[in-house]
Amino acid sequence: MCGRYAITLPPEAVRAFFGFAETPNFPPRYNIAPTQPIPVVFAEPRSAGRRRHFRLMRWGFLPGFAKDPQTFPLLVNARAETLAMRASFRAALTRRRCLIIADGFYQWRQGGARGAPKRPYLVRPVDRGLMGFAGLYETYCDPTGGEIDTALIITTAANTLMSRLHGRMPAILEREDFAAWLDVDGVDADAAVRLLRPATDSKLELIEIGPAVNRAAYDDESLQRAVGEPIRAGVG
């Protein structure tokens, strides 16, 4: 699963990588948690996924049939393998696919000794660049007519590197697949799901970090206090 992630690169770099029209200005965020607003990229209809837009949405997907957002389960992740089977996600998979902007995410590894605390790791691209997580979004309308844009991150089976920490990981799309994933008019749900696969091991690295990631005040200074050297494919 993916329960915490980060966006730390400058807004202009984010805009250039994802190619959206807006020019938002936002500070680095090192500890993004569920229910917070997250930056999402989606495409205009009939643009083949190429005319893209930026919007903040709540991290926590609400399908249209949810009656009470306060009691409906918090959906922050969805499994790629079962998207098409779940009533909550079928419509969004067909018509509302998106990219979740990130440049790192966190995963915890069980300590070696019984009862030892889990150890947090930062997972990031080896080139320190950006990632586009596959996502789905939905605009939820409450009984009073209010609207809220909501989104989730799709997960897939872990690659060999990530399996050291967990059996799942975000579905990180190749940049050349962004347009196809966003093209809900020309690329059907079955073809879109085939784009969801584990990232290549050599593109990511794992860095053990301090436990401050569990606190809201997790910032750049804390991030730099890494416990060990990066773990990469074929190393460690």
C-alpha positions in Angstrom: 0.0 0.0 0.0 1.0 3.7 0.0 0.0 5.7 3.1 2.5 8.5 3.1 4.4 10.2 0.3 6.2 13.4 -0.7 6.5 16.2 -3.3 9.6 18.2 -2.8 10.7 19.4 -6.2 9.9 23.0 -7.4 6.5 23.7 -9.0 8.1 24.6 -12.4 9.8 21.2 -12.6 6.5 19.5 -11.7 4.7 21.4 -14.4 7.3 20.6 -17.1 7.3 16.9 -16.2 3.5 16.4 -16.3 2.7 19.0 -18.9 -0.4 20.6 -17.3 -1.7 24.0 -18.3 -1.9 25.7 -14.9 1.0 27.4 -13.0 0.4 26.5 -9.4 2.8 27.6 -6.7 3.1 25.2 -3.8 5.7 24.6 -1.0 7.6 21.3 -0.6 5.5 18.7 1.2 7.5 15.9 2.9 4.8 14.0 4.7 1.5 13.9 2.8 -1.1 11.9 4.6 -4.6 10.6 3.8 -7.5 13.1 3.9 -5.2 15.9 3.0 -5.4 17.8 -0.4 -3.2 16.3 -3.0 -2.2 17.5 -6.5 -3.7 15.5 -9.3 -3.3 15.6 -13.0 -6.2 14.8 -15.4 -6.8 15.3 -19.1 -9.5 17.2 -21.1 -12.0 15.0 -22.9 -11.1 14.1 -26.5 -7.6 15.3 -26.1 -5.9 11.8 -26.3 -4.6 12.5 -22.8 -2.4 15.4 -23.9 -4.2 18.5 -22.8 -3.7 18.2 -19.0 -4.8 20.1 -15.9 -3.8 20.4 -12.3 -6.3 20.2 -9.4 -6.1 19.7 -5.7 -8.3 16.8 -4.5 -8.9 15.1 -1.2 -6.8 11.9 -0.7 -9.6 9.6 0.1 -11.9 8.4 -2.7 -15.7 8.6 -2.4 -17.8 6.8 -5.0 -21.0 8.4 -6.1 -23.2 5.9 -4.1 -21.6 6.7 -0.7 -24.3 8.1 1.5 -22.3 9.5 4.4 -18.6 10.6 3.9 -18.2 10.5 7.6 -19.0 6.8 7.9 -17.8 5.5 4.5 -14.5 3.6 4.6 -11.4 5.8 3.7 -10.2 4.6 0.3 -6.7 5.8 -0.2 -5.5 2.9 -2.3 -7.0 0.4 -4.7 -5.5 -2.8 -6.0 -4.8 -2.8 -9.8 -5.7 -6.5 -10.1 -9.3 -6.0 -8.9 -10.2 -2.5 -10.1 -12.6 -3.7 -12.8 -14.4 -6.0 -10.3 -15.1 -3.4 -7.7 -18.3 -1.4 -7.9 -16.6 1.5 -6.2 -14.0 1.9 -8.9 -15.5 0.7 -12.2 -16.9 4.0 -13.4 -13.8 6.0 -12.5 -11.6 3.4 -14.2 -13.5 4.0 -17.4 -14.0 7.8 -17.2 -11.8 9.4 -14.5 -8.2 8.2 -14.5 -5.6 10.5 -13.2 -1.9 10.9 -12.2 -0.8 11.5 -8.6 2.3 13.7 -8.5 5.1 12.4 -6.2 8.9 12.3 -5.9 9.1 9.8 -3.0 7.0 7.6 -0.8 7.4 5.9 2.5 7.2 2.2 3.5 7.9 0.5 6.8 9.9 -2.7 7.4 9.5 -4.9 10.4 12.5 -4.8 12.7 14.7 -7.9 12.9 13.9 -8.9 16.6 10.5 -9.9 17.7 8.7 -6.9 19.0 11.2 -4.4 17.5 9.6 -1.3 16.0 9.1 -1.0 12.3 11.8 1.0 10.4 10.7 3.6 7.9 12.2 3.9 4.5 12.0 6.6 1.8 11.5 5.1 -1.7 12.5 7.5 -4.5 13.8 7.5 -8.1 17.5 6.9 -8.4 17.7 10.1 -10.6 15.9 12.1 -7.8 13.2 12.9 -10.3 9.4 12.8 -10.3 6.9 9.9 -10.5 3.4 9.7 -11.7 1.3 7.3 -9.7 -1.7 5.9 -11.4 -4.9 7.1 -9.7 -8.6 7.5 -10.0 -10.8 10.4 -9.0 -14.4 11.1 -8.4 -16.4 14.3 -7.7 -18.7 13.4 -4.8 -22.0 15.3 -4.5 -23.6 15.4 -1.0 -27.3 15.6 -0.4 -27.2 19.4 0.0 -25.5 20.0 -3.4 -22.0 20.4 -2.1 -19.2 18.9 -4.1 -15.8 17.5 -3.2 -13.1 16.1 -5.6 -11.6 12.9 -4.2 -8.8 10.6 -5.4 -6.8 7.5 -4.6 -3.5 5.8 -5.6 -3.6 2.5 -7.4 -1.2 -0.2 -6.1 0.4 -3.2 -7.8 2.6 -6.1 -6.7 6.0 -5.1 -5.4 9.0 -5.4 -7.6 12.0 -7.3 -6.2 13.6 -4.3 -4.5 10.4 -3.2 -2.9 9.6 -6.7 -1.7 12.3 -6.2 0.9 9.8 -3.9 2.6 6.3 -4.8 1.6 4.3 -6.9 -0.9 2.7 -3.9 -2.6 3.8 -0.6 -4.1 2.2 2.3 -6.0 1.7 1.7 -9.7 4.3 4.1 -11.1 3.5 4.8 -14.7 6.2 5.2 -17.3 6.2 8.8 -18.6 5.5 7.6 -22.1 2.3 5.9 -20.8 0.9 9.1 -19.2 -1.2 10.0 -22.2 -2.7 6.5 -22.7 -3.6 6.3 -19.0 -5.3 9.7 -19.1 -7.0 9.1 -22.5 -10.4 7.8 -21.2 -12.0 8.3 -24.7 -9.5 6.3 -26.8 -8.1 3.8 -24.3 -10.6 1.4 -22.6 -10.4 0.1 -19.1 -8.8 -3.2 -20.0 -6.0 -1.6 -22.0 -5.5 0.9 -19.2 -5.1 -1.8 -16.6 -2.4 -3.4 -18.6 -0.3 -0.3 -18.0 -0.3 -1.0 -14.3 2.8 -3.0 -13.4 5.7 -3.0 -11.0 8.3 -0.3 -11.6 11.7 -1.5 -12.9 14.0 -2.3 -9.9 16.9 -0.3 -11.2 14.9 3.0 -11.3 14.3 3.1 -7.5 16.3 3.2 -4.3 15.4 2.7 -0.7 16.8 4.9 2.1 16.3 4.1 5.8 15.3 7.3 7.6 14.5 8.3 11.1 11.1 7.8 12.8 10.1 11.5 12.4 8.1 10.5 9.4 5.4 9.3 11.8 5.0 12.9 13.0 3.2 15.7 11.3 6.3 18.0 11.7 8.4 15.9 9.2 10.4 18.4 7.2 13.5 18.7 5.0 15.9 18.7 8.0 14.4 15.4 9.2 14.6 13.9 5.7 18.3 14.5 5.5 18.9 12.4 8.7 19.1 9.2 6.8 20.1 6.1 8.8 22.0 4.3 6.0 23.2 4.4 2.5 20.7 3.9 -0.4 19.7 0.3 -1.2 19.5 -0.3 -5.0 18.8 -3.3 -7.2 21.5 -5.9 -6.8 23.1 -4.1 -3.8 22.7 -4.9 -0.1 
